[in-house]
Amino acid sequence: MNRTGAILGSILFFVLVPGTFAGVIPWWITRWDLSYSSTVLMTVGGLLILAGLAALIASFARFALDGLGTPAPIAPPGTLVVTGLYRFVRNPMYAAVMAIVLGQALMFYSPGLVAYAVAVWLAFQGFILMYEEPTLRVTFGDPYAAYFAAVPRWIPKLTPWSPEPPENAAP
């Protein structure tokens, strides 16, 4: 896939998938009603939303610019993306969506949105375990195995992972 196709495909996927899971559905649940919230919850929730959105955009950009692909399973990157936030956690897109949803749960003081967040996390976990990780193992082999062993699935590392250079690489 060329860079333009990767960027356009990623933008489309961004709008359709995270836009639905982290935008439309939370709006349906809360109607973005702030009447039950407090200033503290709105502030903390807003910061969590902003952090999640920044991480999500940065992760999507890595797929398009570094991997020349999209997060969509039908147009994946041609190379294993292990730069940016992927050096700290294997699933920054999923973690970012969870941060956005939980930020809205705080901002709008919504137990229903917390329940939705749990359901979304369970769906993400199932997809990761049953499709994504096995597919990445087959597609990228040993480089993915090394990455998998070194970088956690959900809880970010404090120090960035860096792949070891090949044995025959020049110093």
C-alpha positions as CSV (number, residue, x, y, z in Angstrom):
1,M,0.0,0.0,0.0
2,N,1.3,3.5,-0.8
3,R,1.5,6.3,1.8
4,T,-1.6,8.2,0.5
5,G,-3.7,5.0,0.6
6,A,-2.5,4.2,4.1
7,I,-3.3,7.7,5.3
8,L,-6.8,7.8,3.7
9,G,-7.6,4.3,4.8
10,S,-6.5,5.0,8.4
11,I,-8.6,8.2,8.5
12,L,-11.6,6.3,7.3
13,F,-11.1,3.5,9.8
14,F,-10.5,6.1,12.6
15,V,-13.8,7.8,11.9
16,L,-15.7,4.5,11.6
17,V,-14.3,2.3,14.4
18,P,-12.9,4.4,17.3
19,G,-15.4,7.2,16.3
20,T,-18.2,4.7,17.0
21,F,-16.8,2.9,20.0
22,A,-15.4,6.0,21.7
23,G,-17.8,8.7,20.4
24,V,-21.2,7.7,19.1
25,I,-21.9,4.9,21.6
26,P,-20.8,6.9,24.6
27,W,-23.0,9.7,23.4
28,W,-26.0,7.4,23.1
29,I,-25.4,6.2,26.7
30,T,-24.8,9.6,28.3
31,R,-26.1,12.2,25.8
32,W,-23.0,14.0,27.1
33,D,-25.1,15.3,30.0
34,L,-22.8,17.0,32.5
35,S,-25.6,17.7,35.1
36,Y,-24.6,14.9,37.4
37,S,-20.8,15.5,37.3
38,S,-18.5,17.7,39.4
39,T,-15.7,20.0,38.4
40,V,-13.1,17.5,39.6
41,L,-14.6,14.6,37.6
42,M,-15.0,16.8,34.5
43,T,-11.4,17.9,34.7
44,V,-9.9,14.4,35.3
45,G,-12.2,12.9,32.7
46,G,-11.4,15.6,30.2
47,L,-7.6,15.1,30.7
48,L,-8.1,11.4,30.3
49,I,-10.0,12.0,27.0
50,L,-7.4,14.3,25.7
51,A,-4.5,11.9,26.6
52,G,-6.4,9.0,25.0
53,L,-7.2,11.0,21.8
54,A,-3.5,12.1,21.5
55,A,-2.3,8.5,21.9
56,L,-4.9,7.2,19.4
57,I,-4.0,9.8,16.7
58,A,-0.2,9.1,17.3
59,S,-0.8,5.3,17.0
60,F,-2.9,5.6,13.9
61,A,-0.2,7.8,12.3
62,R,2.5,5.1,13.1
63,F,0.4,2.5,11.2
64,A,0.0,4.8,8.2
65,L,3.4,6.4,8.1
66,D,5.8,3.7,9.4
67,G,3.9,0.6,8.5
68,L,2.3,1.8,5.2
69,G,-1.0,0.2,6.3
70,T,-4.1,0.8,8.4
71,P,-5.4,-0.6,11.7
72,A,-8.1,-2.4,9.7
73,P,-7.6,-6.1,9.4
74,I,-8.3,-5.9,5.7
75,A,-5.4,-3.5,5.0
76,P,-2.8,-4.1,7.7
77,P,0.7,-2.6,7.7
78,G,3.4,-4.4,5.7
79,T,5.9,-4.1,8.5
80,L,5.7,-4.7,12.2
81,V,5.1,-1.3,13.9
82,V,7.2,-1.1,17.0
83,T,7.9,2.7,17.2
84,G,6.3,5.5,19.2
85,L,3.9,4.3,21.9
86,Y,4.3,0.7,20.6
87,R,7.7,0.7,22.4
88,F,5.9,0.9,25.7
89,V,2.7,-1.1,25.2
90,R,1.6,-3.6,22.5
91,N,-1.9,-2.2,22.2
92,P,-1.8,1.6,22.5
93,M,-4.9,2.0,20.2
94,Y,-7.1,-0.2,22.4
95,A,-5.7,1.5,25.6
96,A,-6.4,4.9,24.1
97,V,-10.0,4.0,23.3
98,M,-10.4,2.7,26.8
99,A,-9.0,6.0,28.2
100,I,-11.4,8.0,26.1
101,V,-14.4,5.9,27.2
102,L,-13.4,5.9,30.9
103,G,-12.7,9.7,30.7
104,Q,-16.2,10.2,29.4
105,A,-17.5,7.9,32.2
106,L,-15.9,10.3,34.7
107,M,-16.8,13.4,32.9
108,F,-20.4,12.6,32.7
109,Y,-20.6,10.6,35.9
110,S,-22.0,7.5,34.1
111,P,-22.1,4.1,35.7
112,G,-23.6,2.9,32.4
113,L,-20.5,4.0,30.5
114,V,-18.3,2.2,33.0
115,A,-20.3,-1.0,32.3
116,Y,-19.9,-0.3,28.5
117,A,-16.1,0.2,29.0
118,V,-15.9,-3.3,30.7
119,A,-17.7,-4.9,27.8
120,V,-15.5,-3.1,25.2
121,W,-12.4,-4.2,27.1
122,L,-13.6,-7.8,27.1
123,A,-14.3,-7.6,23.4
124,F,-10.8,-6.1,22.7
125,Q,-9.2,-8.7,24.8
126,G,-11.0,-11.5,23.0
127,F,-10.1,-10.1,19.6
128,I,-6.5,-9.7,20.6
129,L,-6.2,-13.2,21.9
130,M,-8.1,-15.0,19.2
131,Y,-7.2,-13.1,16.1
132,E,-4.6,-10.3,16.4
133,E,-1.8,-12.0,18.3
134,P,-2.0,-15.3,16.3
135,T,-2.0,-13.4,13.1
136,L,1.0,-11.3,14.0
137,R,2.9,-14.4,15.1
138,V,2.3,-16.0,11.7
139,T,2.9,-12.8,9.7
140,F,6.0,-11.4,11.4
141,G,7.6,-14.5,13.1
142,D,10.6,-14.0,15.3
143,P,10.6,-10.2,15.3
144,Y,7.0,-10.3,16.7
145,A,8.0,-13.1,19.2
146,A,10.8,-10.9,20.5
147,Y,8.4,-7.9,20.7
148,F,5.7,-9.9,22.4
149,A,8.1,-11.2,25.0
150,A,9.5,-7.7,25.8
151,V,6.5,-5.4,25.6
152,P,3.3,-5.8,27.8
153,R,-0.1,-6.1,26.3
154,W,-2.0,-3.5,28.4
155,I,0.1,-1.9,31.1
156,P,2.9,0.3,29.6
157,K,6.5,-0.2,30.5
158,L,8.3,2.7,32.0
159,T,11.3,2.4,29.7
160,P,10.9,2.1,25.9
161,W,11.7,-1.2,24.2
162,S,14.2,-1.3,21.4
163,P,14.7,-4.2,19.1
164,E,18.2,-5.6,19.1
165,P,20.1,-5.0,15.9
166,P,20.7,-8.1,13.7
167,E,23.9,-10.0,14.5
168,N,25.5,-9.0,11.1
169,A,24.6,-5.3,11.4
170,A,27.5,-2.8,11.2
171,P,28.3,-1.0,14.5
